[in-house]
């Protein structure tokens, strides 16, 4: 199995990736795009995941300052954990050639932007575009889960049912996760 191809295809097809950010107990979900650039010393195409954070965009605390993080990708069809890879983190500078190449597809994939065509100017002023480049290190791949494997738990939230659950005909009660 070609691990680099698995990382590329899985990340390209997935709508969300899970980022293990420094100082946070749980991974955070992030929407992204996978963008391929020419630029290898051997002339081959290189790909990376790009995310937007900061301002009103998705909160990913600590990502702009991080040097390396673990990215977990789920299977598009089953939703199960597929592969985890180590990413080198770099900020894309506004106005650079990379910025000009990456921002249009990012803006196109950003759903429900409050400011429409002006979102790219807002990103340049108050947000970060972050490039997550695979380093080649893959701590988890199909068939190689670590011994201390635990499922990704949702981030704790105050959005819970505090009262009695509604009555459902034929429904079964289950114990909440703690």
Buried (B, 14 or more C-beta within 10 A) or exposed (E): EEBEEBBBBBBBEBEBBBBBBEEEEEBBBBBBBBBEBEEEEEEEEBBBBBBBBBBEBBEBEBBBEBEEBBBBBBBBEEEEBBBBBBBBBBEBEBEEEBBEEBBEEBBEEBEEBEEEEEBBEBBBEEBBBBBBBBEEEBEBBBEEEEEEEEEBEEEEEEEEEEEEEEEEEEEEEEEEEE
